[in-house]
Amino acid sequence: MPRPAFADREFDAYLASPAFLADPYDALRELREQAPVYRCDPIGAWIVTRFDDCMRTYLEVDAYSNEGRLAGTLKHLPAEEQEQLSDFTRFYRAKGLIHSDPPDHTRLRRLITKAGFSASQVEALRPKVHAIVDELLAQVAPKEHMNVIDDLAAILPMTVLCDLLGVPHADGAFFRPLADRLLGFQGCNKPSLDVLLAAQQGIRDLRVYLDEAPRRFTDGTNDPEGLLGRLFAACDDADDPLGKDELVNTVGTLLIAGHETTTSLVGNGLFTILRHPEQWELLRANPDLLPRAIEEMLRYESPLTRQPRLMKADTELGGHAIREGETVFHMMNAANRDPEHFSEPEVFDITVPRGKHLAFGQGIHFCLGAPLARLEGSVVFSTLIERMPDLRLIDPSPTWVTDKPTVRTLHSLHVAF
């Protein structure tokens, strides 16, 4: 890491680099201690690293807005290049689950919860999640080793998401790369034209998929009682209809949130606890510690690293004037290691009651999929403890994904058992 002389171009460039995404914690600590509210020009936004400041950006929705927060990502481009991205702009100017503020957000969250994402409906998936995990582990058991990401962590949430939506499991092969394209530009306000065009193509592919959905309900390919069918039915609700652009935007959000967080939780969590073998042994001996272990995994290696807010009013934060129209990134993986809120935050310890973390956000935009991610993570780790108690890392230094700045996830994780 370059010497953190703040307002130094070399350090700013480092914050926008793959090297930072692979190993961010030293730089985040420097920022949190010396420049907790910091303007980074290569990222094109303010970076906020302290827990209390991040909490403000979650709770003060009158200033820190979700509506249209990604539509301006292309404003650094020349006008002729922006004109190539009309479908991108339309998609991200539409109001969806995480791209709106009250009262629209309140209404959309209520519609989606009613359509099939309530806490009780998620909990009812537990037997199905168990069955999927058992099947995936049975497939790798004869080999006595596996790539946790490809063999388990990525397949499980996509399979569950397909069941939740009421679509064939084969559709997961379409959803995962589409979600990657939609994530590829996020986390930096100055992405390249090529990255934005790839996201736009993903949006177009999603629209085609949804245009074909009514036929698939009719011919029995899709289950009209699944979440997707219920969302389509909500479009025809005479009293509170879901708009077509709202539907497309919200389904795009579900495709990302429905798999990325769980993939990261399982991969990051298992990597972290196996790097701390005394913690793995402790969990094996005391399975009742699992809920606390899940929360410590979420805190220590937060699946989501940053989320943007678009300023809709001038405000002050950390002694800095933040102007209307600017973007603020709250850095969850910095806030979750803030020593002002967590004792010995750089220590991974599943026995310590840490209290509130920000891995799923806070306030009205608290992640709707958090109960599902926790459920899936709980089932995975309880099953691994039972069926593969002698898990060990094959590669102690795996590589991190560095082309999706908003998430902290591994390319691969090879273990033996």
Disulfide bonds with the S-S distance in Angstrom:
none
